Amino acid sequence: MMSPAPFLLSATGSGRASAYLESGKIITFRGRTHVTWLDTPPEGFRIKIRTLDHASGQWSSAVTVGEAVDNHGGPALTVDAAGYLHIVYFSHHHPFRYHRSVRPNDAGEWGEMEQFGRDLTYPTLLCAPDGTLVLSARRSFENRPWELELWIKAPGRPWTRRGAVLRSRQPNYSQFAASMAWSPDHRRLFLSFRIYEMPDYEKKEAVTAVGCITSPDGGETWTRLDGAPLMLPASADEVDPIVCGDSREGRIADTGSMALSPAGVPHLTYSVKTPQGAETFLAVARPDGGWRQIGLNQFLPMEFRDWAMVHQGGVAFAADGRLIVVGTLQNLRAGEEAWGHPGTEIARFTSRDGGGSFTAELLTPPDPKVPHWLPNLEKPTGFNVMPAQPGLIYTAGGAGAGLGDVLSNQVWWRPLA
């Protein structure tokens, strides 16, 4: 039976142990749940994984898969039809490292390491119906706009670059926060994103756009949700964003991981931060085009409704069809930095009527000194089936001052009953 209580996976987690939220880190398959994260034992950054056996309710010891270059090098995990686990990790503007598990449904031993790509960061990893792995990642360049690349690995073949899907309009730092999901029939691919561009890197000005696109052929061609074809790589001007933001106007948009409903409808969350606070919304694609947008702050317990919701989290559908959203609340004062703010807690929203109404609760007890953040939801990435109690992992502890900080944060597993 699934463990009914939170479980401490590690007391040596990194400052981004459960980041990044688009990278799936939890796989439930045939009576086992495998959970991976970025640890910082004394020897440095390490990719760890543990397995929960449902029959006994016991967790395995932590297994080290490999090392990471810094706190951006966390893992992405998926599973194929035979139960072999696949993991990608290590990089922050480097090649990725990849392994397949030696045995099906067993994270205890990993096969030979394969490196691929150049200057890649933030992996999102899925498994196609024929066993082909599909990966998106940011590609950085020295003297041209940064891109979101797509890579594939057919069974028994090396990793191959398929091409760039998105491109920044600016030559400076960019990020894409790309989350991918299959339609329920495992045929159509969806990709949600938050394009973060910096017109002036020195002034730290940022322009953001949140949206969603789709591919009928495993990522070879892409369209907007209304079917309009996209010339690749597409920019924020061409993807029909749901919401935009510009720091020069006091408005920044963010997003988390997406999910498809049992009927195949895209659901994603986003937040809008202004000097007055931050609100989070659930966006549900309408069949006739556009999005139904539902404000989630209104469902919070009354004592937390004046807190900011700077969105980090995502959407999932449990086996019984429940819609689950997790996000972060912050007791922010004007001018305070949101990233890693000590007054950060995790909230869970649940709907049994497709988003018509929600109940909400805090999953973490408020602690003004320790942030509870970076909630990473279990999601279907290939052949894993969402359980009755999908889980999440999160980080308890600060971000650290630099990319290479070796920290002792707690990393928690939490099933969502």
C-alpha positions as CSV (number, residue, x, y, z in Angstrom):
1,M,0.0,0.0,0.0
2,M,1.2,3.5,-0.8
3,S,2.9,5.3,2.1
4,P,0.2,7.5,3.7
5,A,2.6,10.0,5.3
6,P,5.3,12.4,4.0
7,F,8.8,10.8,3.8
8,L,12.2,12.4,4.2
9,L,14.1,11.3,1.1
10,S,17.3,13.2,2.0
11,A,18.8,15.7,4.5
12,T,21.5,16.8,2.0
13,G,19.5,18.2,-0.8
14,S,20.8,21.0,-3.0
15,G,19.3,24.5,-3.2
16,R,17.3,23.3,-6.2
17,A,16.8,19.7,-5.2
18,S,13.4,19.2,-6.7
19,A,13.8,21.8,-9.5
20,Y,13.1,22.2,-12.3
21,L,9.4,21.7,-12.3
22,E,9.1,20.8,-16.0
23,S,11.5,17.9,-15.5
24,G,9.5,14.8,-14.3
25,K,11.1,13.2,-11.3
26,I,8.5,10.6,-10.2
27,I,7.6,7.4,-11.9
28,T,5.0,4.9,-10.7
29,F,5.0,1.6,-12.5
30,R,3.7,-1.8,-11.5
31,G,3.7,-1.5,-7.8
32,R,6.7,0.7,-7.4
33,T,7.3,4.5,-7.3
34,H,10.8,5.8,-8.3
35,V,11.8,9.3,-7.1
36,T,14.9,11.2,-8.2
37,W,16.4,14.5,-7.1
38,L,19.6,16.6,-7.0
39,D,21.6,16.0,-3.8
40,T,24.7,17.7,-2.3
41,P,26.6,15.3,-0.1
42,P,30.0,16.5,0.9
43,E,31.6,15.3,-2.3
44,G,29.4,17.6,-4.4
45,F,26.4,17.5,-6.7
46,R,24.9,14.1,-7.1
47,I,21.8,12.6,-8.8
48,K,20.0,10.4,-6.3
49,I,17.1,8.0,-6.6
50,R,15.0,5.9,-4.2
51,T,12.2,3.5,-4.8
52,L,9.0,3.0,-2.8
53,D,7.6,-0.6,-2.8
54,H,3.8,-0.3,-2.6
55,A,3.3,-3.8,-1.1
56,S,5.6,-3.3,1.9
57,G,5.4,0.5,2.1
58,Q,9.2,0.6,2.4
59,W,11.7,2.8,0.7
60,S,15.0,1.6,-0.7
61,S,18.3,3.2,0.2
62,A,19.4,6.1,-2.0
63,V,21.3,5.1,-5.1
64,T,23.7,7.5,-6.8
65,V,23.2,7.7,-10.6
66,G,25.9,10.2,-11.4
67,E,27.2,13.7,-10.7
68,A,25.9,17.1,-11.8
69,V,27.9,20.2,-12.8
70,D,26.0,22.6,-10.4
71,N,22.5,23.3,-9.0
72,H,21.0,23.4,-12.5
73,G,22.0,19.9,-13.3
74,G,19.0,18.0,-11.9
75,P,17.4,14.9,-13.5
76,A,14.5,14.1,-15.7
77,L,13.0,10.6,-15.6
78,T,10.7,8.5,-17.7
79,V,9.8,4.8,-18.3
80,D,9.2,2.7,-21.4
81,A,6.6,0.0,-22.0
82,A,8.9,-2.8,-20.7
83,G,9.5,-0.9,-17.5
84,Y,13.1,0.3,-18.2
85,L,13.8,3.7,-16.5
86,H,15.5,6.4,-18.5
87,I,17.2,9.4,-16.9
88,V,18.9,12.6,-18.3
89,Y,20.9,14.9,-16.0
90,F,24.2,16.8,-15.3
91,S,24.2,19.8,-17.6
92,H,24.2,23.6,-17.2
93,H,25.4,24.8,-20.7
94,H,27.0,21.4,-21.3
95,P,26.2,18.1,-22.9
96,F,23.6,16.0,-21.1
97,R,24.3,12.6,-19.6
98,Y,21.9,9.7,-20.1
99,H,21.5,6.2,-18.7
100,R,18.9,3.4,-19.0
101,S,18.3,1.1,-16.0
102,V,19.9,-2.3,-16.2
103,R,16.7,-4.1,-15.2
104,P,13.0,-3.2,-15.7
105,N,11.3,-1.3,-12.9
106,D,14.5,-1.3,-10.9
107,A,16.5,1.9,-10.1
108,G,19.3,0.0,-8.3
109,E,21.7,-0.2,-11.2
110,W,22.2,1.8,-14.3
111,G,23.8,1.1,-17.7
112,E,26.6,2.8,-19.6
113,M,26.5,6.6,-19.7
114,E,25.9,8.4,-23.0
115,Q,26.6,12.0,-23.6
116,F,24.8,14.2,-26.2
117,G,24.1,17.8,-27.2
118,R,25.9,21.0,-26.7
119,D,25.2,23.9,-24.2
120,L,21.9,22.4,-23.0
121,T,20.0,23.0,-19.8
122,Y,16.6,22.1,-18.3
123,P,15.6,18.7,-19.7
124,T,12.0,17.5,-20.2
125,L,11.8,13.8,-21.0
126,L,9.0,11.7,-22.5
127,C,8.7,8.2,-24.0
128,A,6.7,7.8,-27.3
129,P,4.5,4.8,-28.1
130,D,7.2,3.1,-30.0
131,G,9.8,3.5,-27.2
132,T,11.5,6.6,-28.8
133,L,12.6,9.1,-26.1
134,V,11.7,12.7,-26.8
135,L,13.5,15.5,-25.0
136,S,13.3,19.3,-24.9
137,A,16.0,21.5,-23.5
138,R,17.3,25.1,-23.7
139,R,20.2,25.7,-26.0
140,S,22.4,28.6,-25.2
141,F,24.7,30.5,-27.7
142,E,27.4,33.1,-27.3
143,N,26.3,35.5,-30.1
144,R,22.8,34.6,-31.2
145,P,19.3,34.2,-29.6
146,W,18.9,31.1,-27.4
147,E,16.5,28.3,-28.4
148,L,14.4,25.4,-27.2
149,E,15.7,22.3,-28.9
150,L,14.1,18.9,-29.4
151,W,16.1,15.7,-29.3
152,I,15.0,12.1,-29.9
153,K,16.5,8.6,-29.2
154,A,14.9,5.7,-31.0
155,P,15.3,2.3,-29.3
156,G,18.9,1.1,-29.7
157,R,20.0,4.3,-31.5
158,P,22.0,7.3,-30.4
159,W,20.5,10.6,-29.4
160,T,19.7,12.8,-32.5
161,R,18.9,16.5,-32.6
162,R,15.5,17.0,-34.3
163,G,15.7,20.8,-34.3
164,A,14.7,24.0,-32.5
165,V,11.1,24.6,-31.6
166,L,11.2,28.0,-29.9
167,R,13.6,30.9,-30.2
168,S,14.1,34.1,-28.2
169,R,13.8,37.5,-29.9
170,Q,16.7,38.8,-27.9
171,P,20.4,37.9,-28.1
172,N,20.8,37.8,-24.3
173,Y,19.9,35.3,-21.6
174,S,16.6,33.4,-22.2
175,Q,14.7,30.6,-20.6
176,F,11.7,28.5,-21.8
177,A,10.3,26.5,-18.9
178,A,9.0,23.9,-21.3
179,S,6.6,21.3,-20.0
180,M,5.6,18.4,-22.3
181,A,2.7,16.0,-22.1
182,W,1.0,13.3,-24.3
183,S,-2.6,13.3,-25.1
184,P,-4.5,10.4,-23.4
185,D,-4.1,8.2,-26.5
186,H,-0.3,8.7,-26.4
187,R,-0.3,10.1,-29.9
188,R,-0.4,13.9,-29.8
189,L,2.3,15.9,-28.1
190,F,1.7,19.2,-26.2
191,L,4.3,21.7,-25.0
192,S,3.6,24.5,-22.7
193,F,6.2,27.2,-22.0
194,R,7.1,30.5,-20.3
195,I,9.5,32.3,-22.6
196,Y,11.7,34.6,-20.5
197,E,13.7,37.1,-22.5
198,M,16.0,39.9,-21.4
199,P,16.1,43.0,-23.7
200,D,18.8,44.5,-21.4
201,Y,20.8,42.0,-19.4
202,E,22.6,44.7,-17.4
203,K,19.4,46.2,-16.2
204,K,17.8,42.7,-15.6
205,E,14.8,43.8,-17.6
206,A,12.6,40.8,-18.6
207,V,9.8,40.1,-21.0
208,T,7.7,37.0,-20.5
209,A,5.1,35.1,-22.5
210,V,3.2,31.9,-21.4
211,G,1.5,29.7,-24.0
212,C,1.0,26.2,-25.4
213,I,1.6,24.5,-28.8
214,T,1.0,21.0,-30.1
215,S,2.5,18.4,-32.4
216,P,0.6,15.6,-34.2
217,D,3.7,13.6,-35.1
218,G,5.9,13.3,-32.0
219,G,7.5,16.7,-32.4
220,E,8.4,16.8,-36.1
221,T,5.9,19.6,-36.9
222,W,4.1,22.0,-34.5
223,T,1.0,24.1,-34.6
224,R,-0.8,26.5,-32.4
225,L,-3.8,25.0,-30.6
226,D,-6.1,26.4,-33.3
227,G,-4.3,24.3,-35.9
228,A,-2.3,27.2,-37.5
229,P,1.1,25.8,-38.5
230,L,4.2,27.3,-37.0
231,M,7.4,28.1,-38.8
232,L,10.2,26.8,-36.6
233,P,11.8,28.0,-34.4
234,A,8.8,30.1,-33.4
235,S,9.0,33.3,-31.3
236,A,6.6,34.8,-28.8
237,D,5.2,36.8,-31.6
238,E,3.9,33.7,-33.4
239,V,2.7,31.4,-30.6
240,D,-0.5,33.1,-29.5
241,P,0.4,33.6,-25.8
242,I,-2.1,33.2,-23.0
243,V,-0.5,35.9,-21.0
244,C,2.4,38.3,-21.3
245,G,4.5,40.3,-18.9
246,D,7.1,43.0,-19.0
247,S,9.2,44.0,-16.0
248,R,9.5,47.6,-17.3
249,E,5.7,47.8,-16.8
250,G,5.8,46.1,-13.4
251,R,4.4,42.8,-14.6
252,I,6.1,39.3,-14.8
253,A,4.4,36.0,-15.8
254,D,5.5,32.6,-14.7
255,T,4.2,29.0,-15.2
256,G,4.6,25.4,-14.0
257,S,4.1,22.0,-15.5
258,M,1.1,21.2,-17.6
259,A,-1.3,18.2,-17.8
260,L,-4.0,16.8,-20.2
261,S,-7.4,15.9,-18.8
262,P,-8.8,12.4,-19.4
263,A,-10.7,14.1,-22.3
264,G,-7.4,15.4,-23.7
265,V,-7.9,19.1,-22.8
266,P,-4.7,21.0,-21.9
267,H,-4.6,22.5,-18.4
268,L,-1.8,24.7,-17.2
269,T,-1.2,27.2,-14.5
270,Y,0.5,30.6,-14.5
271,S,1.1,33.5,-12.2
272,V,1.3,37.3,-12.7
273,K,3.5,39.2,-10.3
274,T,3.1,43.0,-9.9
275,P,4.4,45.4,-7.3
276,Q,1.0,44.9,-5.5
277,G,1.4,41.1,-5.2
278,A,1.0,37.9,-7.3
279,E,-2.0,35.9,-8.4
280,T,-2.1,32.4,-9.9
281,F,-4.6,31.2,-12.5
282,L,-5.6,27.8,-14.0
283,A,-5.9,28.1,-17.8
284,V,-8.1,25.5,-19.5
285,A,-8.2,25.3,-23.3
286,R,-11.6,25.9,-24.8
287,P,-12.8,23.7,-27.6
288,D,-13.7,26.7,-29.8
289,G,-10.3,28.4,-29.1
290,G,-8.9,30.6,-26.3
291,W,-8.7,29.7,-22.7
292,R,-11.0,29.6,-19.6
293,Q,-9.0,31.2,-16.8
294,I,-9.8,30.6,-13.2
295,G,-8.2,32.6,-10.4
296,L,-6.9,30.3,-7.6
297,N,-6.1,32.8,-4.8
298,Q,-9.8,33.1,-4.0
299,F,-9.9,29.5,-2.9
300,L,-7.1,29.7,-0.3
301,P,-7.9,29.5,3.4
302,M,-8.9,33.0,4.5
303,E,-5.8,33.7,6.5
304,F,-3.6,33.2,3.4
305,R,-5.5,35.1,0.8
306,D,-3.4,38.2,1.1
307,W,-0.2,36.2,0.4
308,A,1.4,36.3,-3.0
309,M,1.2,33.2,-5.3
310,V,4.3,33.4,-7.4
311,H,3.6,30.2,-9.3
312,Q,5.9,27.3,-9.0
313,G,4.2,24.0,-9.2
314,G,1.9,22.4,-11.8
315,V,-1.2,20.4,-12.7
316,A,-2.0,16.7,-12.5
317,F,-5.0,14.4,-12.9
318,A,-5.3,11.5,-10.4
319,A,-6.5,8.1,-11.4
320,D,-10.1,8.9,-10.3
321,G,-10.2,12.1,-12.5
322,R,-9.5,14.6,-9.7
323,L,-7.8,17.8,-10.9
324,I,-4.9,18.6,-8.6
325,V,-3.0,21.9,-8.7
326,V,0.0,22.7,-6.5
327,G,1.6,26.1,-6.1
328,T,3.6,28.2,-3.8
329,L,2.4,31.0,-1.5
330,Q,4.8,33.7,-0.2
331,N,4.4,36.2,2.6
332,L,6.2,38.8,0.5
333,R,6.7,42.4,1.5
334,A,7.1,45.1,-1.2
335,G,10.6,44.9,-2.8
336,E,11.5,41.5,-1.4
337,E,13.0,38.9,-3.7
338,A,10.6,36.0,-4.4
339,W,13.1,33.3,-5.4
340,G,13.8,31.2,-2.3
341,H,12.0,33.6,0.0
342,P,11.9,32.1,3.6
343,G,8.2,32.7,3.9
344,T,7.3,30.3,1.1
345,E,4.8,27.4,1.6
346,I,3.1,24.9,-0.7
347,A,-0.7,24.9,-1.3
348,R,-2.8,22.1,-2.9
349,F,-6.0,22.8,-4.8
350,T,-8.4,20.0,-5.7
351,S,-11.4,20.0,-8.0
352,R,-13.9,17.2,-8.6
353,D,-15.9,19.0,-11.2
354,G,-13.3,19.9,-13.8
355,G,-12.3,23.2,-12.3
356,G,-15.7,24.6,-11.5
357,S,-14.9,24.7,-7.8
358,F,-11.8,24.0,-5.7
359,T,-10.9,23.1,-2.1
360,A,-7.5,24.3,-1.0
361,E,-5.1,23.5,1.9
362,L,-1.5,24.1,2.8
363,L,0.6,21.1,2.5
364,T,3.5,22.5,4.6
365,P,3.2,24.1,8.0
366,P,4.1,27.8,7.9
367,D,7.7,28.5,9.0
368,P,8.9,32.1,8.5
369,K,12.6,30.9,8.5
370,V,12.5,27.9,6.1
371,P,11.1,28.0,2.6
372,H,9.1,24.9,1.5
373,W,9.1,25.2,-2.3
374,L,9.8,23.8,-5.7
375,P,7.0,21.3,-5.6
376,N,7.5,18.7,-8.4
377,L,4.3,16.8,-9.2
378,E,4.1,13.2,-10.5
379,K,3.1,13.3,-14.2
380,P,2.5,10.7,-17.0
381,T,5.7,10.9,-19.2
382,G,5.5,7.6,-21.0
383,F,4.1,4.3,-19.8
384,N,3.7,5.2,-16.1
385,V,0.1,5.3,-14.9
386,M,-1.1,8.0,-12.5
387,P,-1.9,6.3,-9.2
388,A,-4.9,7.0,-6.9
389,Q,-2.6,9.1,-4.8
390,P,-0.1,10.9,-7.1
391,G,2.9,12.2,-5.3
392,L,5.1,15.2,-5.2
393,I,8.5,16.0,-3.9
394,Y,9.6,19.4,-2.6
395,T,12.6,21.2,-1.1
396,A,12.7,22.5,2.5
397,G,15.6,25.0,2.7
398,G,17.1,28.0,1.1
399,A,18.4,28.5,-2.5
400,G,22.0,29.3,-1.5
401,A,24.1,32.2,-2.7
402,G,25.6,30.6,-5.8
403,L,25.4,27.9,-8.4
404,G,28.0,25.7,-6.6
405,D,26.7,25.9,-3.0
406,V,26.8,22.5,-1.2
407,L,23.8,22.7,1.2
408,S,21.9,20.5,3.6
409,N,18.3,21.0,2.6
410,Q,15.6,18.5,3.2
411,V,14.0,16.7,0.3
412,W,10.4,15.5,1.1
413,W,8.1,13.0,-0.7
414,R,4.4,13.7,-0.2
415,P,1.5,11.5,-1.5
416,L,-1.7,13.5,-2.3
417,A,-4.7,11.6,-1.0
